[in-house]
Each structure stands twice: as structure tokens, then as C-alpha cells.
Amino acid sequence: MKICVLPGDGIGPEITAEAVRVLKAVDSRFEVEEALIGGCAVDASGDPYPESTRKLAREADAILLGAVGGPRWDSAPRGQRPESGLLAIRKDLCLFANLRPAVLYPELAESSTLKPEVVAGLDILIVRELTGDIYFGQPRGIETRTIDGKRQRFGFNTMHYSEAEIVRIGRVAFEAARKRDKNVCSVDKMNVLETTQLWRDVMTELSNEYPDVVLTHMLVDNAAMQLVRAPKQFDVIVTGNMFGDILSDEASMLTGSIGMLPSASLNEQGKGLYEPSHGSAPDIAGKDIANPLAAILSASMMLRYTFSLQAEADRIENAVRKVLAQGYRTADIYGPGTKKTGTRAMGDAVLAAL
């Protein structure tokens, strides 16, 4: 079982190191090989997704990624920015389905910015389409045009979806809902965007194939409001690339810290890229204070979705629960009466709990 590990930038190397330790503890058969992506790859080769990384990622059974990006690369040409590497690997491996669970552990109810009674028992799965929409649409760019008689800069992007793309991600959402509470909320902006009118029409048609699952629709602005007003009304949310990017980060804060949330990006064959939902946090990189639990839980998702090692995935998730119950906390989730713990020490605690 070959895993391509892409530590990336900022806190990426620290948190992926802890996830790899946990993976090796639960199963010694994993073959792990590292490569560069993001800013560190730009520094080394001028390419955020070098050919050597592309080759290894294609050959591997799964990919574990830390984080990419940082302000030092913000002024680079767009094709040499770290985020371009992330978009490139998603497109290269056809990773069209992004699964982001937002689960609130009981021990962290006080860490959420919402009242405990609003978020207690929260368990949402956001299914985000990952390889289409405005992030990949053409034409796009910045150019100089004459507008109202004046030469000025003009920026443009293109949002589009095909019926097949919508059906493909819709099936992922409906199948996931069948294993949960059998409710799918499809989020769009059909009142002003034709692209998402098609999205709603196709989701409605597809729902006829899943009579056991309840489908509802919600406009994205209302969905954003409902996530902070009454988040437990949701089971599975399915939406496009841009809306999913925003809503999943919003949902992450309901759980107390974005440092707690894993994600999986899958292709049609079940191959996946697994990464925490948070960013590279360069301000705390190298200080041994980053929360590795999202990376460790991403490794658990890898076992579950790519390798079908359900018992091993359960072991990791139960170990994380045990560590939280024992009061271990990194700085982002620390509170009175708990034990402030560093990145490495949190990894040690999870290994002990295993």
C-alpha cells in the first residue's frame, strides 16, 4: 500500500509527520514516500506541482497532504503560486469529490463560538465538487480594456458546469446520505445564476433514483446563515466548488477549531488525496504548537475510503476521542482545566491511546 506524502508549506511538515507515525502504528504494510508541492516546490524547481511529484502521485494508492501557501509567494505569477499546485493535482488525478465532515466532539463544545446547545451533537458532511466551477472555468484573466471611454484593468472568470459533472457529484452525496440520516441539502444560487439553475434541475432529476433520500434545496446565502443559526438541521450538504469552499470553512468553526477537521478528495476509482481543512499557518510553523489532529483524522479517512480498512480507521478515531477525553489540547482548542500540548506531544498521546 503506497502512500505519497506531500508535507507542503508552513505547518504542513509538522502535522503530516504525526499522521504518518499514526499510520505506521496501525499498519506496518504502508510504503511512504515524500515529494514537494506548493511553495517549497516553487523554491526548489519553479513549479508548484513538479513532474517528479506528478509521477509519484499517479503511482501511489493514496496521497496525504499537509498544507500549501504563505504570504511570501503571494506576489509570484499565478502559475507559480502554491495554490496552483493544489489545483493542478486535483485536476491531474480527477479528484472531483471533496468530502468534509464537520463533527463536534463533546469535549470541545465549549470551544465553539456558538452556544453549546446549538452545536452539541453536530455531525455534518459537506460534499463539494472540486474540479469544475469558476475555479477552473475558461476564459479567465486580467487585461486592459476601454470601458466608458477609459482604459482600465478588467478582471474576468467563468462559471460553468455540465450536466454530467453535476450528476457525478450528486451521486456521491446521495450515496453518502444513504449511510447517514438520508437527507441531502443541495445549495445553489439559482435565483441569479443560470449555472446553478441547471445544478438545481439536475439534482432534482437525480433524486428520483434515490427515493429513500430526502432532497431539499437552499440558496447559498441562506445556507451560510442557517449554518450559524441552526446547523444541526443539516445532514449532507452538496454544492459546487466555490460555494463549497466557503461553506466548509464556515462549518469548520462550528466544531471549535478548523484544526480538527479532515477532508478527502476522491476520484471515480476511489483514489484519494487526504488533507486537513486548514491552511499552512506560517505564523506558527516550526513552533511545535500546531494541532495535528485534522491531519491524523485525514489519515483515518484514507484508511476508510481508499484502503477499506474500517477497523483501523475506527481505532484512530477512537484514539482521538480518548485523547480529548483525557484533556489534551493544542493551543487552538485549549481551555481552563485542560492540558496544553504541543504538536509532537499530541501525536504521542494519540499513539499511546492506540
DODO-677391 format. One line per 4 residues: for each residue x negated, y negated, z negated of C-alpha. Coordinates in Angstrom, 3 decimals. Layout:
// residues N
X,Y,Z; ... $
//
This chain:
// residues 354
0.000,0.000,0.000; -1.863,-3.018,1.311; -1.243,-6.485,-0.110; -2.618,-9.665,1.441 $
-3.191,-12.172,-1.357; -3.259,-15.849,-0.384; -4.114,-17.829,-3.552; -3.945,-21.178,-1.764 $
-4.486,-24.523,-3.460; -4.185,-26.129,-6.879; -2.949,-23.687,-9.496; -2.444,-21.000,-6.835 $
-5.634,-19.040,-7.593; -4.929,-19.013,-11.352; -1.374,-17.749,-11.168; -1.939,-15.197,-8.389 $
-4.817,-13.728,-10.396; -2.391,-12.936,-13.217; 0.173,-11.467,-10.806; -2.486,-9.205,-9.266 $
-3.528,-7.998,-12.722; 0.064,-7.026,-13.425; 0.493,-5.292,-10.058; -2.606,-3.193,-10.602 $
-1.445,-2.306,-14.101; 1.863,-0.876,-12.903; 0.464,0.990,-9.886; -3.190,1.720,-9.102 $
-2.495,2.509,-5.439; -2.373,-1.108,-4.293; -5.136,-2.266,-1.983; -5.603,-6.018,-2.375 $
-7.478,-8.318,-0.009; -7.643,-12.114,-0.219; -7.630,-14.735,2.535; -7.320,-18.502,2.905 $
-4.224,-20.555,3.641; -3.295,-24.196,3.180; -5.714,-26.936,2.174; -8.562,-24.611,1.265 $
-8.291,-23.085,4.747; -8.376,-26.542,6.339; -11.529,-27.352,4.376; -13.167,-24.102,5.424 $
-12.094,-23.854,9.057; -9.993,-26.874,10.034; -6.924,-24.632,10.353; -4.299,-24.194,7.582 $
-3.497,-20.697,8.925; -6.759,-19.329,10.360; -6.868,-16.386,12.751; -8.565,-14.195,10.119 $
-5.673,-14.839,7.731; -3.145,-14.229,10.502; -4.739,-10.842,11.260; -4.771,-9.743,7.623 $
-1.187,-10.916,7.017; 0.044,-8.982,10.047; -1.744,-5.809,8.959; -0.635,-5.941,5.317 $
2.560,-4.378,3.996; 3.322,-7.480,1.908; 1.886,-10.906,1.151; 1.513,-12.560,-2.249 $
1.052,-16.328,-2.005; 0.188,-18.842,-4.729; 0.854,-22.395,-3.558; -0.362,-24.806,-0.897 $
-0.845,-28.526,-0.637; -2.042,-31.532,-2.539; -2.410,-35.295,-2.081; -5.967,-35.010,-0.759 $
-4.595,-33.627,2.535; -1.596,-35.973,2.889; -3.369,-38.220,5.391; -4.527,-35.352,7.621 $
-2.933,-34.866,11.055; 0.313,-32.938,10.647; -1.090,-29.786,12.222; -3.899,-29.759,9.662 $
-1.776,-30.291,6.587; -1.483,-27.332,4.189; 2.278,-27.100,4.630; 1.767,-26.418,8.330 $
0.090,-23.168,7.326; 3.130,-22.165,5.315; 5.482,-22.902,8.204; 3.157,-21.033,10.565 $
3.037,-17.810,8.547; 6.817,-17.817,8.172; 7.216,-18.157,11.923; 4.413,-15.716,12.746 $
5.875,-12.915,10.610; 9.535,-13.795,11.388; 10.275,-14.337,7.708; 13.779,-15.662,8.235 $
15.448,-14.842,4.896; 14.358,-16.642,1.744; 15.783,-15.234,-1.496; 15.527,-17.464,-4.537 $
17.084,-16.171,-7.745; 17.819,-18.686,-10.487; 18.193,-16.738,-13.713; 18.234,-18.312,-17.149 $
16.607,-16.181,-19.810; 18.485,-16.582,-23.124; 15.281,-17.649,-24.890; 14.930,-20.628,-22.536 $
18.451,-22.015,-22.830; 17.140,-24.971,-24.835; 14.526,-25.723,-22.152; 17.155,-26.523,-19.529 $
18.040,-30.155,-19.012; 21.721,-29.168,-19.154; 23.658,-28.205,-22.261; 23.111,-24.554,-23.240 $
26.823,-23.769,-22.950; 26.763,-24.956,-19.309; 23.852,-22.749,-18.244; 23.945,-19.800,-20.654 $
24.144,-16.583,-18.658; 23.240,-18.298,-15.376; 22.415,-15.866,-12.551; 22.498,-17.341,-9.027 $
20.911,-16.094,-5.821; 20.231,-18.690,-3.123; 19.777,-17.231,0.363; 18.042,-19.801,2.575 $
17.481,-19.434,6.311; 13.768,-20.028,6.743; 12.667,-20.121,10.380; 15.171,-22.447,12.058 $
16.944,-25.752,11.489; 15.383,-29.197,11.567; 12.020,-27.977,10.253; 11.318,-26.107,13.480 $
13.589,-27.828,15.995; 12.192,-29.483,19.103; 11.804,-32.228,20.229; 10.241,-33.926,17.238 $
7.681,-36.639,16.665; 6.882,-40.294,16.135; 6.472,-42.574,19.126; 6.750,-46.232,20.072 $
9.948,-47.303,21.809; 11.610,-50.531,22.809; 14.707,-50.947,20.643; 16.811,-54.122,20.760 $
14.053,-55.738,22.801; 11.375,-54.987,20.226; 8.556,-52.413,20.392; 8.634,-50.366,17.241 $
7.892,-46.923,15.870; 10.648,-44.345,16.241; 10.781,-41.007,14.402; 12.959,-38.108,15.508 $
13.687,-34.481,14.596; 16.143,-31.976,15.999; 18.525,-29.790,14.002; 19.819,-26.679,15.725 $
20.953,-23.118,15.037; 22.008,-20.320,17.338; 24.902,-18.034,16.543; 22.503,-15.079,16.247 $
20.373,-16.882,13.664; 23.435,-17.644,11.558; 24.749,-14.082,11.764; 21.357,-12.697,10.747 $
21.069,-14.751,7.560; 24.772,-14.329,6.831; 24.397,-10.554,6.741; 21.604,-10.871,4.187 $
23.866,-12.958,1.951; 26.885,-10.677,2.250; 24.817,-7.545,1.627; 23.233,-9.157,-1.436 $
26.652,-10.184,-2.762; 27.850,-6.581,-2.488; 25.228,-5.670,-5.102; 26.243,-8.551,-7.360 $
29.649,-10.159,-8.067; 30.852,-10.080,-4.430; 31.115,-13.836,-3.936; 29.377,-15.870,-1.228 $
29.495,-19.666,-1.021; 28.364,-20.949,2.376; 27.013,-24.505,2.195; 27.116,-26.837,5.208 $
27.858,-30.420,6.284; 30.458,-29.645,8.931; 32.280,-32.938,8.499; 29.450,-34.815,10.263 $
27.065,-32.236,11.804; 28.077,-30.065,14.749; 25.252,-27.650,13.951; 26.838,-26.865,10.617 $
30.351,-26.744,12.077; 29.020,-23.789,14.068; 27.488,-22.457,10.848; 30.890,-22.513,9.114 $
32.690,-20.977,12.094; 30.201,-18.099,12.369; 30.194,-17.411,8.624; 33.989,-17.271,8.666 $
33.998,-14.818,11.569; 31.293,-12.672,9.954; 33.231,-12.460,6.690; 35.803,-10.241,8.450 $
33.170,-7.488,8.375; 32.912,-7.797,4.591; 36.496,-7.649,3.276; 35.214,-6.738,-0.192 $
33.284,-10.026,-0.489; 34.996,-13.377,-1.128; 33.697,-16.169,1.110; 34.087,-19.840,0.220 $
32.702,-22.964,1.884; 31.293,-26.115,0.335; 29.797,-29.319,1.707; 26.171,-29.751,0.682 $
26.684,-32.968,-1.271; 29.439,-31.351,-3.315; 27.297,-28.242,-3.801; 24.489,-30.385,-5.203 $
26.936,-31.940,-7.654; 28.512,-28.617,-8.623; 25.122,-27.067,-9.369; 24.680,-29.505,-12.242 $
28.373,-29.717,-13.213; 29.363,-26.038,-13.333; 26.537,-23.850,-11.963; 27.968,-20.548,-13.184 $
30.768,-20.768,-10.609; 28.230,-19.557,-8.012; 27.098,-16.012,-7.292; 25.344,-16.058,-3.892 $
24.792,-19.337,-2.030; 23.840,-19.116,1.651; 22.716,-22.144,3.622; 20.330,-23.497,6.236 $
16.666,-24.293,5.934; 16.776,-27.954,4.885; 19.792,-27.729,2.563; 18.383,-24.543,1.022 $
15.036,-26.199,0.385; 16.715,-28.941,-1.647; 19.380,-26.890,-3.446; 16.992,-24.127,-4.530 $
14.672,-26.643,-6.191; 17.642,-28.231,-7.919; 18.831,-24.822,-9.131; 15.369,-24.020,-10.428 $
15.550,-26.769,-13.030; 18.734,-25.298,-14.467; 16.576,-22.470,-15.802; 14.283,-24.691,-17.827 $
11.282,-24.824,-15.525; 10.504,-24.312,-11.863; 7.528,-22.368,-13.218; 9.896,-19.489,-13.974 $
11.334,-18.888,-10.505; 10.065,-16.351,-7.970; 11.026,-16.054,-4.322; 10.931,-13.580,-1.464 $
10.808,-14.354,2.261; 11.737,-11.305,4.325; 11.819,-10.266,7.957; 14.212,-7.771,9.524 $
11.896,-4.849,8.734; 11.727,-5.680,5.026; 8.171,-7.009,5.131; 7.926,-9.961,2.828 $
5.950,-12.916,1.615; 6.369,-13.412,-2.119; 5.602,-16.684,-3.858; 6.678,-18.783,-6.833 $
9.109,-21.559,-6.008; 6.899,-24.263,-7.496; 4.146,-26.246,-5.820; 0.391,-26.412,-6.241 $
0.408,-28.838,-9.219; -3.136,-30.140,-8.573; -2.988,-32.321,-11.695; -3.164,-29.241,-13.937 $
-5.263,-26.982,-11.709; -8.203,-25.317,-13.437; -6.987,-26.228,-16.930; -5.544,-22.812,-17.857 $
-2.127,-24.295,-18.633; -0.057,-23.332,-15.554; 2.857,-20.943,-16.000; 2.089,-17.631,-14.199 $
5.489,-16.045,-14.826; 7.020,-17.109,-11.485; 4.069,-15.511,-9.691; 4.376,-12.367,-11.809 $
8.118,-12.185,-11.133; 7.394,-12.689,-7.424; 5.210,-9.582,-7.635; 8.182,-7.796,-9.185 $
10.351,-8.855,-6.229; 7.671,-7.447,-3.925; 7.915,-4.066,-5.602; 11.687,-4.161,-5.358 $
12.230,-5.392,-1.797; 9.206,-4.213,0.206; 7.968,-1.126,-1.625; 11.289,0.084,-3.121 $
9.583,0.664,-6.466; 12.622,-0.187,-8.564; 11.391,1.313,-11.854; 8.083,-0.554,-11.634 $
9.899,-3.806,-10.833; 12.126,-3.266,-13.851; 9.046,-2.733,-16.029; 7.604,-6.099,-15.048 $
10.872,-7.966,-15.559; 11.425,-6.303,-18.934; 7.866,-7.214,-19.953; 8.522,-10.876,-19.105 $
11.706,-10.792,-21.187; 9.811,-9.246,-24.088; 7.074,-11.875,-23.939; 9.651,-14.669,-24.004 $
11.467,-12.994,-26.899; 8.145,-12.876,-28.756; 7.939,-16.657,-28.430; 5.083,-17.048,-25.972 $
5.386,-20.267,-23.952; 3.243,-22.170,-21.494; 3.338,-25.958,-21.713; 6.241,-26.379,-19.282 $
8.613,-24.325,-21.459; 7.064,-24.962,-24.878; 9.303,-25.995,-27.739; 9.393,-26.107,-31.538 $
8.887,-22.734,-33.185; 7.223,-21.119,-30.144; 3.602,-20.204,-29.375; 1.870,-22.425,-26.835 $
-0.045,-20.148,-24.483; -2.397,-20.652,-21.559; -2.236,-19.084,-18.107; -4.616,-16.212,-18.831 $
-3.183,-15.553,-22.289; 0.345,-15.359,-20.834; -0.922,-12.771,-18.364; -2.487,-10.866,-21.262 $
0.834,-10.947,-23.116; 2.710,-9.532,-20.137; 0.127,-6.773,-19.732; 0.453,-5.923,-23.434 $
4.233,-5.841,-23.109; 3.954,-3.410,-20.192 $
//
